[in-house]
Amino acid sequence: MDLLKLADRSWPVLGRLMDGHRLIYRATNGVIGHHIPGLPPILLLDHVGAKSGVKRTAPLLYIKDGADVVIVASKGGYPKHPAWFHNLRANPDTTVQIGSERRPVRARVATPEEHERLWPRAVAAYHDYERYQERTDRQIPLVILEPR
């Protein structure tokens, strides 16, 4: 079975589930949605469309690195980066909600040295990242969200 084709067909359903997750996360101020058993913690990333200018919010797994937060632009191993990655490159100053805390951050792509150090930690937190990397020819970027 081609998992990417299956994911393509299920994307509308996954999108609706993520919308519901985002709404519950915000409505409960992160009490529900920040921690889901079996997954790393989840944050809500606000981002502005690079072309459209439309404000969007994406629930994403994250790991901590000191004062920074690291997110993974995996898109399940698809050949292209997720839209939020392109949006952050165009508009790096944004906000995240981590549990009940909202914080202003500045996004940047990890340097090769940071990627080498952080990638094993991301995979340890969520083992599927390794499988996603095997599915794609692109190096999956890590995005560092620094406090601002």
N, C-alpha and C positions, 0 to 999 in steps of 0.2 A: 504494500500500500504506500502511495506517495503522500507523506504527511503534509507537504506543502500544498498539494491540491486539496487535501481534506481541510486544511486551515483556511484556504481561499474560500471554500464553500461555507465554512462555519464562521467566517469573519463577521457577517452581520449580527449573528447571535452573540459572539464575543463582545462586539462593540456595545450592544445593549446591556450586557452583563457589566461591562466596565462603566457605562453610564450610571447604572444602578448602584454600583459600588461607590462611585464618586459622590452621588447624591446622599447615600447613607453615611459615608465618611464625614461629609460636610455637616449634615443634619445632626449628627451625634458628636460633633466636634472631635472626631477621631477616636471616640470610645469604641465604635464598631468600624472595622475596616483597616485600622493601623496594623493590627496583628491578626493573621489568619494562620491557624495551625498548619505546620508543615512548610511554611513559606517564610522568607526573610520579611522584615517589616516593610510596610508600604507607605509611601508618601504621595501627596497630590502635587503635581508639578503644573504650575500655570505657565502658559507659553502663548505668544502672539504669532499668528500666521505670518510667515515671511512675505507672502504675496498678498494674502487677503486682509491682513491686519485684524483678523477675528481672534478674540481671546478664547483660549481653550484650556482645559484641565485634563491631565492624564494621571491615572494611578500607576505608580511604578515601584518596583522593588528597589531597595537601596541598601548600601552598606555605609557605615561611618568610617571616616579616616581622620581622626583628630577632630578639629572643628568643622571639617568639610564633610559633605555627603557625596557619595559616588553612585551614579546611575549608569545602567548598561543599555546602549543603543542596539539591542539585539534584533528586534523585530522578528523573533523566532527563527532567525537564520535566513530570512529573505535576502535576495540579492541587493536590495536598496535599504538605505537607512530609514528609520521611522521619521514621520513628518515632524514630530516634536524636536528631533535632532537638528533638522534644517532650520526650524523656527528659532531654536536657541542660538544657532550660529549667527542668524540675522539679528536677533534681539536677546543678547545674553543676560541683561539685567531683568530679573523676574522674582517670583516668590514661590515658596513651597509651604505646604502644610505637613508637619510631621506630628502625628497625634493631634493634640490641641494647640500646638505651637505653630504660628505662621511666622516665617522669617524671610527677609529679603536676601537674595543670593545673586551671585554672578556666575554664569556657566562658562566653562572652558573645557576643551578636549584635553584629556590626559596626555602628557608627553610620552614618548616611547619608554622612558625609564619608569615613569609612574605607572604606565600600562603594565609593564613587566612585573612590577611589584604588586599592583592591585588586582590583576586578572585572577591569580590563584585564590585570592580572598573572595572575589565575586563568585567563582565557581564553587568554592567551599560552601558559600551561603545558598547557592541555587545551582545544583549540578547540571541542569538542562542547558546552562550557558555553554558548557563544553560541547554538547551535541549541536547546539545552534551554530557554533563556530565551525564545526565540521561540515555543516550543510552549505556554507557560503564561501566564496572566494575572497570576500572583503574581510578585512580585520574589523571585528566588532569594536566600535569605539567605546571608551569609558568617558563619561562626562563628570567633571568635578564641579560641584556646586559650592562655591566659597561664600562665606558670610560677607555681606557688604553693609 
